[in-house]
Amino acid sequence: MENSSTTDDLQRVVHDEDADVTFVFPNDGGAMALAKKSKLIDANQVFEKQFTSGLESVSITVTDISFATFNSLIRHIYELDEVVVNSENCVEILYCSRKYFLDRLTMKVIEFINAVDTCVYSRKTARFESTPDLLNYYVEFEKFDIKLLNEVISNRICLYDPIFNIKEMNLRSEAHMKLLKIILDSSVLSCSEYDLYQAVIEMMKKTKGDLRWDQVKKKFGHLIYLIRFPTMTVEQLVKCRKQPCFLTSSEIVDLQLWKQERTFTQSLLKFSIIPRINYDRKVLKKCCEGYGFQCKKCKSEKRCDVYDILNHVRDFK
Protein backbone atom coordinates (compact mmCIF):
# COMPACT_ATOMS: atom_id res chain seq x y z
CA MET A 1 0.00 0.00 0.00
CA GLU A 2 1.38 3.38 -0.98
CA ASN A 3 1.82 5.97 1.73
CA SER A 4 0.49 9.49 1.26
CA SER A 5 3.89 10.99 0.45
CA THR A 6 4.50 8.44 -2.31
CA THR A 7 1.00 9.07 -3.70
CA ASP A 8 1.69 12.81 -3.79
CA ASP A 9 4.99 12.17 -5.57
CA LEU A 10 3.30 9.91 -8.12
CA GLN A 11 1.04 12.80 -9.03
CA ARG A 12 4.13 14.92 -9.67
CA VAL A 13 5.94 12.50 -12.00
CA VAL A 14 7.36 14.15 -15.11
CA HIS A 15 4.93 13.64 -18.00
CA ASP A 16 7.28 13.50 -20.97
CA GLU A 17 5.42 12.27 -24.06
CA ASP A 18 8.75 11.27 -25.57
CA ALA A 19 9.88 9.27 -22.51
CA ASP A 20 11.94 6.25 -23.50
CA VAL A 21 13.27 5.02 -20.15
CA THR A 22 11.44 3.94 -17.01
CA PHE A 23 12.93 3.78 -13.53
CA VAL A 24 11.18 1.25 -11.27
CA PHE A 25 11.30 1.42 -7.47
CA PRO A 26 10.38 -1.93 -5.90
CA ASN A 27 11.00 -0.57 -2.40
CA ASP A 28 8.26 2.02 -2.98
CA GLY A 29 5.51 -0.31 -4.12
CA GLY A 30 6.72 -0.46 -7.71
CA ALA A 31 6.44 3.29 -8.29
CA MET A 32 7.82 4.42 -11.65
CA ALA A 33 9.56 7.52 -12.96
CA LEU A 34 9.59 8.11 -16.72
CA ALA A 35 12.07 10.29 -18.58
CA LYS A 36 13.79 10.82 -21.90
CA LYS A 37 17.30 9.44 -22.19
CA SER A 38 18.65 12.35 -24.23
CA LYS A 39 17.43 14.83 -21.58
CA LEU A 40 19.25 12.93 -18.85
CA ILE A 41 22.37 12.46 -20.98
CA ASP A 42 22.59 16.21 -21.65
CA ALA A 43 22.29 16.91 -17.93
CA ASN A 44 24.62 14.34 -16.44
CA GLN A 45 27.71 12.33 -17.35
CA VAL A 46 26.64 9.35 -15.22
CA PHE A 47 23.42 8.98 -17.19
CA GLU A 48 25.43 9.46 -20.38
CA LYS A 49 27.65 6.54 -19.44
CA GLN A 50 24.63 4.44 -18.48
CA PHE A 51 22.70 4.99 -21.68
CA THR A 52 25.59 4.89 -24.15
CA SER A 53 27.17 1.72 -22.80
CA GLY A 54 24.58 -0.44 -24.54
CA LEU A 55 23.96 -2.32 -21.29
CA GLU A 56 20.90 -0.47 -19.98
CA SER A 57 17.39 -1.45 -21.05
CA VAL A 58 14.36 0.82 -21.25
CA SER A 59 13.43 -0.29 -17.72
CA ILE A 60 15.88 0.29 -14.87
CA THR A 61 15.35 -0.95 -11.32
CA VAL A 62 16.53 1.44 -8.60
CA THR A 63 17.00 0.13 -5.05
CA ASP A 64 19.57 2.50 -3.54
CA ILE A 65 17.46 5.68 -3.80
CA SER A 66 13.84 6.25 -2.81
CA PHE A 67 11.27 7.14 -5.44
CA ALA A 68 10.53 10.50 -3.80
CA THR A 69 14.17 11.60 -3.91
CA PHE A 70 14.81 10.28 -7.43
CA ASN A 71 11.64 11.89 -8.72
CA SER A 72 12.69 15.25 -7.29
CA LEU A 73 16.06 14.73 -9.00
CA ILE A 74 14.37 14.13 -12.36
CA ARG A 75 12.16 17.19 -11.92
CA HIS A 76 15.30 19.17 -11.06
CA ILE A 77 16.97 18.01 -14.29
CA TYR A 78 13.83 18.94 -16.25
CA GLU A 79 13.95 22.36 -14.51
CA LEU A 80 10.41 21.94 -13.21
CA ASP A 81 11.26 22.24 -9.51
CA GLU A 82 14.14 23.08 -7.24
CA VAL A 83 15.17 20.24 -4.95
CA VAL A 84 14.11 21.03 -1.39
CA VAL A 85 16.53 19.64 1.20
CA ASN A 86 15.15 18.81 4.65
CA SER A 87 16.01 16.69 7.68
CA GLU A 88 14.32 13.63 6.17
CA ASN A 89 16.01 13.60 2.76
CA CYS A 90 19.34 15.40 3.24
CA VAL A 91 21.42 12.22 3.50
CA GLU A 92 19.81 10.71 0.41
CA ILE A 93 20.10 13.99 -1.52
CA LEU A 94 23.80 14.08 -0.71
CA TYR A 95 24.14 10.46 -1.84
CA CYS A 96 22.44 11.36 -5.14
CA SER A 97 24.62 14.43 -5.58
CA ARG A 98 27.78 12.35 -5.28
CA LYS A 99 26.50 9.41 -7.33
CA TYR A 100 25.49 11.68 -10.21
CA PHE A 101 28.18 14.36 -9.67
CA LEU A 102 25.62 17.11 -9.10
CA ASP A 103 27.70 19.63 -7.17
CA ARG A 104 24.79 22.07 -7.03
CA LEU A 105 22.85 19.58 -4.89
CA THR A 106 25.89 19.10 -2.66
CA MET A 107 25.87 22.85 -2.03
CA LYS A 108 22.16 22.70 -1.24
CA VAL A 109 22.90 20.15 1.48
CA ILE A 110 25.70 22.34 2.84
CA GLU A 111 23.34 25.34 2.88
CA PHE A 112 20.76 23.26 4.75
CA ILE A 113 23.32 22.13 7.35
CA ASN A 114 24.56 25.69 7.77
CA ALA A 115 21.04 26.78 8.68
CA VAL A 116 20.20 23.92 11.09
CA ASP A 117 19.06 25.21 14.47
CA THR A 118 21.46 24.33 17.27
CA CYS A 119 18.74 24.60 19.90
CA VAL A 120 14.99 24.14 20.21
CA TYR A 121 12.39 25.36 22.68
CA SER A 122 11.49 22.73 25.27
CA ARG A 123 8.00 22.90 26.71
CA LYS A 124 9.16 20.66 29.54
CA THR A 125 11.82 23.07 30.79
CA ALA A 126 10.30 26.23 29.26
CA ARG A 127 13.65 27.23 27.75
CA PHE A 128 15.80 26.70 24.70
CA GLU A 129 17.96 23.57 24.81
CA SER A 130 20.79 22.34 22.61
CA THR A 131 20.07 19.55 20.14
CA PRO A 132 22.38 16.75 18.93
CA ASP A 133 21.38 17.38 15.30
CA LEU A 134 24.78 18.62 14.12
CA LEU A 135 26.53 15.69 15.79
CA ASN A 136 24.14 13.24 14.14
CA TYR A 137 24.61 14.90 10.75
CA TYR A 138 28.39 14.69 11.13
CA VAL A 139 28.15 10.92 11.69
CA GLU A 140 25.95 10.55 8.59
CA PHE A 141 28.00 12.81 6.32
CA GLU A 142 31.55 12.08 7.46
CA LYS A 143 31.69 8.92 5.34
CA PHE A 144 31.20 10.99 2.17
CA ASP A 145 34.55 12.68 2.89
CA ILE A 146 33.47 16.13 1.69
CA LYS A 147 35.88 18.54 3.35
CA LEU A 148 33.71 21.66 3.05
CA LEU A 149 30.67 19.91 4.52
CA ASN A 150 32.63 18.43 7.41
CA GLU A 151 34.20 21.82 8.12
CA VAL A 152 30.80 23.56 8.15
CA ILE A 153 29.46 21.07 10.71
CA SER A 154 32.57 21.00 12.93
CA ASN A 155 32.97 24.81 12.83
CA ARG A 156 29.35 25.30 13.87
CA ILE A 157 29.81 22.85 16.75
CA CYS A 158 32.99 24.63 17.88
CA LEU A 159 31.40 28.07 17.61
CA TYR A 160 28.10 27.22 19.26
CA ASP A 161 28.05 24.35 21.75
CA PRO A 162 31.10 22.06 21.85
CA ILE A 163 30.44 21.05 25.48
CA PHE A 164 26.96 19.70 24.79
CA ASN A 165 28.13 17.78 21.72
CA ILE A 166 31.13 16.23 23.51
CA LYS A 167 28.84 14.98 26.26
CA GLU A 168 26.62 13.41 23.58
CA MET A 169 29.56 11.56 22.00
CA ASN A 170 30.44 7.90 22.41
CA LEU A 171 33.99 6.76 23.09
CA ARG A 172 33.42 3.70 20.88
CA SER A 173 32.36 5.70 17.80
CA GLU A 174 35.19 6.34 15.32
CA ALA A 175 33.27 9.25 13.78
CA HIS A 176 32.76 10.81 17.23
CA MET A 177 36.44 10.44 18.09
CA LYS A 178 37.42 12.02 14.78
CA LEU A 179 35.13 14.99 15.50
CA LEU A 180 36.41 15.22 19.07
CA LYS A 181 39.96 15.59 17.75
CA ILE A 182 38.78 18.40 15.45
CA ILE A 183 37.13 20.19 18.39
CA LEU A 184 40.14 19.79 20.69
CA ASP A 185 42.48 20.94 17.91
CA SER A 186 40.43 24.04 17.10
CA SER A 187 41.92 27.46 17.77
CA VAL A 188 38.42 28.89 18.36
CA LEU A 189 35.99 27.53 20.97
CA SER A 190 33.07 28.97 22.89
CA CYS A 191 34.05 27.34 26.20
CA SER A 192 36.87 27.25 28.75
CA GLU A 193 39.61 24.62 28.78
CA TYR A 194 38.46 23.36 32.18
CA ASP A 195 34.87 22.88 30.99
CA LEU A 196 36.24 21.16 27.88
CA TYR A 197 38.22 18.69 30.01
CA GLN A 198 35.27 18.03 32.32
CA ALA A 199 33.01 17.34 29.32
CA VAL A 200 35.52 14.80 27.96
CA ILE A 201 35.73 13.04 31.34
CA GLU A 202 31.93 12.97 31.65
CA MET A 203 31.56 11.52 28.16
CA MET A 204 34.11 8.80 28.88
CA LYS A 205 32.53 7.86 32.21
CA LYS A 206 29.20 7.49 30.43
CA THR A 207 30.39 5.45 27.46
CA LYS A 208 33.42 3.42 28.57
CA GLY A 209 31.28 0.34 29.33
CA ASP A 210 33.42 -2.59 30.52
CA LEU A 211 36.69 -0.93 29.53
CA ARG A 212 39.19 -0.30 32.32
CA TRP A 213 40.42 3.28 32.72
CA ASP A 214 43.88 2.32 31.48
CA GLN A 215 42.21 1.00 28.30
CA VAL A 216 40.20 4.20 27.98
CA LYS A 217 43.35 6.26 28.39
CA LYS A 218 45.07 4.21 25.70
CA LYS A 219 42.11 4.61 23.34
CA PHE A 220 41.98 8.35 23.97
CA GLY A 221 45.71 8.46 23.25
CA HIS A 222 47.40 11.81 22.71
CA LEU A 223 44.12 13.69 22.34
CA ILE A 224 44.49 14.70 25.97
CA TYR A 225 47.46 16.89 24.98
CA LEU A 226 45.22 18.94 22.67
CA ILE A 227 43.53 20.36 25.78
CA ARG A 228 45.43 23.51 26.72
CA PHE A 229 46.03 22.78 30.41
CA PRO A 230 48.71 25.53 30.71
CA THR A 231 45.96 28.13 30.21
CA MET A 232 43.91 26.87 33.18
CA THR A 233 44.11 28.44 36.63
CA VAL A 234 46.01 26.75 39.47
CA GLU A 235 42.69 25.96 41.16
CA GLN A 236 41.39 24.28 38.02
CA LEU A 237 44.58 22.23 37.66
CA VAL A 238 44.19 21.02 41.25
CA LYS A 239 40.63 19.86 40.43
CA CYS A 240 41.95 18.05 37.36
CA ARG A 241 43.93 15.76 39.66
CA LYS A 242 40.71 14.04 40.74
CA GLN A 243 40.34 10.51 39.47
CA PRO A 244 40.05 9.60 36.72
CA CYS A 245 42.94 11.80 35.64
CA PHE A 246 44.56 11.45 32.24
CA LEU A 247 47.68 13.35 33.22
CA THR A 248 50.61 11.97 35.20
CA SER A 249 51.46 13.38 38.62
CA SER A 250 54.66 14.93 37.25
CA GLU A 251 52.70 16.62 34.43
CA ILE A 252 50.27 18.13 36.95
CA VAL A 253 53.18 19.41 39.07
CA ASP A 254 54.94 20.87 36.03
CA LEU A 255 51.74 22.59 34.92
CA GLN A 256 51.33 24.14 38.36
CA LEU A 257 54.95 25.31 38.31
CA TRP A 258 54.29 26.96 34.98
CA LYS A 259 51.22 28.77 36.30
CA GLN A 260 52.85 29.88 39.57
CA GLU A 261 56.46 30.53 38.60
CA ARG A 262 56.52 30.40 34.78
CA THR A 263 58.97 27.51 35.03
CA PHE A 264 59.17 25.78 31.66
CA THR A 265 59.77 22.03 32.00
CA GLN A 266 60.15 19.13 29.59
CA SER A 267 56.53 17.92 29.95
CA LEU A 268 55.20 21.31 28.78
CA LEU A 269 56.55 20.53 25.32
CA LYS A 270 53.46 18.34 24.83
CA PHE A 271 51.01 21.20 25.37
CA SER A 272 50.10 24.45 23.72
CA ILE A 273 50.47 27.41 26.07
CA ILE A 274 48.67 29.82 23.73
CA PRO A 275 45.04 30.49 24.77
CA ARG A 276 42.38 29.74 22.21
CA ILE A 277 40.16 32.50 20.90
CA ASN A 278 37.15 32.23 23.18
CA TYR A 279 34.45 34.56 21.99
CA ASP A 280 31.11 35.61 23.36
CA ARG A 281 28.37 34.62 20.90
CA LYS A 282 26.65 37.94 21.60
CA VAL A 283 29.58 39.73 19.96
CA LEU A 284 28.76 38.28 16.57
CA LYS A 285 25.53 37.78 14.74
CA LYS A 286 24.85 35.52 11.83
CA CYS A 287 24.57 37.26 8.49
CA CYS A 288 21.65 36.63 6.16
CA GLU A 289 23.65 34.48 3.72
CA GLY A 290 24.64 32.21 6.57
CA TYR A 291 28.23 31.72 5.41
CA GLY A 292 29.96 34.34 7.51
CA PHE A 293 29.39 36.88 10.24
CA GLN A 294 28.78 40.59 10.35
CA CYS A 295 30.74 42.68 12.79
CA LYS A 296 28.55 44.36 15.41
CA LYS A 297 31.34 46.74 16.35
CA CYS A 298 31.98 48.31 12.98
CA LYS A 299 28.47 47.47 11.66
CA SER A 300 30.02 46.95 8.28
CA GLU A 301 27.86 46.07 5.30
CA LYS A 302 30.64 43.74 4.23
CA ARG A 303 29.87 40.06 4.71
CA CYS A 304 33.03 39.06 6.53
CA ASP A 305 34.44 35.56 6.65
CA VAL A 306 34.23 34.15 10.18
CA TYR A 307 38.02 33.95 10.54
CA ASP A 308 38.42 37.61 9.52
CA ILE A 309 36.04 38.55 12.33
CA LEU A 310 37.60 36.24 14.90
CA ASN A 311 40.98 37.88 14.36
CA HIS A 312 39.50 40.97 16.03
CA VAL A 313 37.46 39.27 18.75
CA ARG A 314 39.93 40.06 21.50
CA ASP A 315 39.50 43.77 20.74
CA PHE A 316 35.76 43.49 21.40
CA LYS A 317 36.12 42.39 25.00
Secondary structure, DSSP 8 states (H G I E B T S, - for coil): ---HHHHHHHTT----TT--EEEEEGGGTTEEEEE-HHHHHHH-HHHHHHHHSS---SEEE--SS-HHHHHHHHHHHTTS------TTTHHHHHHHHHHTT-HHHHHHHHHHHHT--SEEEETTTTEEEE-SHHHHHHHHHGGG--HHHHHHHHHHHHHH-HHHHHHT--TT-HHHHHHHHHHHH-SB-SS-HHHHHHHHHHHHHHH-TT--HHHHHHHHGGGGGGS-GGGS-HHHHHHTTSSS-SS-HHHHHHHHHHHHH----GGGGGS--S--B---GGGEEE-TTSSSEEETTT--SS-B-HHHHHTTHHHH-
